[in-house]
Each structure stands twice: as structure tokens, then as C-alpha cells.
Amino acid sequence: MPVSKLRPKDSFINIDDVSYRWHVHHEPYFSTDFGWRGLIIYVELNVEKVHRPLLLEYPAEERKKVTFEANRQKTPVLEAQLREYIREAIENGWRPDSRGKAFDYMVPGGAQENEEFEEE
């Protein structure tokens, strides 16, 4: 793939001998229409052809106050959880090699672990 198409924040993960490219699409933020939104991760096959991306949305943590600093906090992304959620999305109907609009998958429940995923 030409380097110009890669975003500097792209990371790669292999699951069952398939390579995926991913990046943080949105950090948690407050929306006047929907309230707090959680971390959203964009995942796609690491190939050049047209395909269907995956949007993994983590549950939002409710916050009482909207402040500039609250919106700037970085959320750690864990490799083991990312692998698990991508597998769950596939089991729930995401076909990464098909064409079409992004497949939205809401990550079930709770807080993330304490180990951070190290980017390559």
C-alpha cells in the first residue's frame, strides 16, 4: 500500500492470519444530541481494495460536567481486548471483505484493563 494512504496514527494487528489496520476514530466526547459518546475505533482490512470498515464503539463513562480537559483525556487501547472485540464483531455479522457502509459494533459493558496496547 502506498505510504501516502496511511495515516500516521494507523496501527496494525493480526488476527487468525489476517492483517487489520486500525486507529482511534474519536476519543470520548460530549454531543449535545446524544450526550457522552465513548471511544470509537476504526478497523479495516490491511488491503488496497474496497471493503467494509468496522466502527467499534466503547460505552461512554457518564460525566457530570463538560470541560475542555475532560474531552482531552486519552483512552488506552488494549491489544487483547481489540482482538476479542474484532472477533465478536465478525461473529455478529461484520464481513470485512464485503463492500458497504461501516459496520457499527457497540462493545459490551465495562471498563478497560490497565495494560496499554503498545503501537508498533
C-alpha positions in Angstrom: 0.0 0.0 0.0 1.4 3.5 -0.8 2.7 5.3 2.2 0.6 8.4 1.4 -2.6 6.5 2.1 -1.5 5.5 5.6 -2.4 7.9 8.4 0.4 8.5 10.9 -1.8 7.1 13.7 -2.5 3.8 11.9 -1.6 0.7 13.8 -1.7 -3.0 12.7 -3.0 -6.1 14.3 -3.1 -9.7 13.1 -6.0 -12.0 14.0 -6.2 -15.6 12.7 -3.6 -14.8 10.0 -5.5 -11.8 8.7 -3.9 -8.3 8.9 -6.1 -5.4 10.0 -5.3 -1.7 10.1 -6.9 0.4 12.9 -6.8 3.9 14.5 -8.7 5.9 17.1 -11.6 7.5 15.2 -12.9 9.5 18.1 -11.8 10.0 21.7 -14.7 10.1 24.2 -16.7 13.3 23.7 -19.9 15.1 24.6 -22.6 15.6 22.0 -25.5 17.9 22.6 -27.7 15.5 20.6 -26.6 12.2 22.3 -24.8 13.1 25.5 -21.5 11.4 26.2 -20.1 9.2 23.5 -17.4 6.6 24.1 -14.1 5.9 22.4 -14.6 4.8 18.7 -12.0 2.7 16.9 -11.9 2.4 13.1 -10.8 -1.0 11.8 -10.4 -2.2 8.3 -8.6 -5.0 6.3 -5.0 -4.1 5.6 -5.5 -4.3 1.8 -5.9 -1.8 -1.1 -9.3 -2.9 -2.4 -12.7 -1.5 -1.4 -14.0 -3.2 1.7 -16.4 -2.7 4.7 -14.9 -1.0 7.7 -15.8 -1.6 11.3 -16.5 1.1 13.9 -16.0 -0.3 17.5 -17.8 2.0 19.9 -16.9 1.6 23.6 -19.5 2.6 26.2 -19.3 6.2 27.4 -18.4 7.0 31.0 -21.0 9.4 32.3 -19.5 12.7 33.5 -21.3 15.4 35.4 -19.6 18.3 33.9 -18.4 19.2 30.4 -14.9 20.7 30.5 -12.2 21.2 27.9 -9.8 18.9 29.9 -12.4 16.1 30.2 -12.6 16.0 26.4 -8.8 15.7 26.0 -8.2 12.6 28.1 -6.7 9.7 26.1 -8.2 6.3 26.5 -5.8 3.3 26.4 -6.5 0.7 23.7 -5.6 -2.8 24.7 -4.4 -5.4 22.1 -6.1 -8.4 23.8 -9.5 -6.5 24.0 -9.2 -5.2 20.5 -8.7 -8.8 19.2 -11.6 -10.0 21.2 -14.0 -7.2 20.0 -13.0 -7.7 16.3 -13.7 -11.4 16.6 -17.1 -10.6 18.3 -17.9 -8.1 15.5 -17.2 -10.8 12.9 -19.4 -13.3 14.8 -22.2 -10.6 14.9 -22.2 -10.1 11.1 -19.2 -7.9 10.1 -17.8 -9.1 6.9 -14.5 -7.2 6.4 -14.0 -8.4 2.8 -17.5 -7.2 1.7 -18.4 -3.8 0.4 -20.7 -1.3 2.0 -21.1 1.3 4.8 -19.2 0.9 8.1 -20.4 -1.8 10.4 -21.2 -0.3 13.8 -20.5 -2.6 16.8 -21.1 -1.5 20.4 -18.5 -3.0 22.7 -20.4 -4.7 25.6 -20.2 -3.3 29.1 -17.4 -2.3 31.5 -14.1 -0.6 32.0 -10.9 -1.4 30.2 -8.0 -3.2 31.7 -4.9 -1.4 33.0 -2.3 -2.7 30.3 -1.9 -0.3 27.4 -1.5 -1.5 23.8 1.9 -0.6 22.5 1.9 0.8 19.0 4.5 -0.5 16.5 
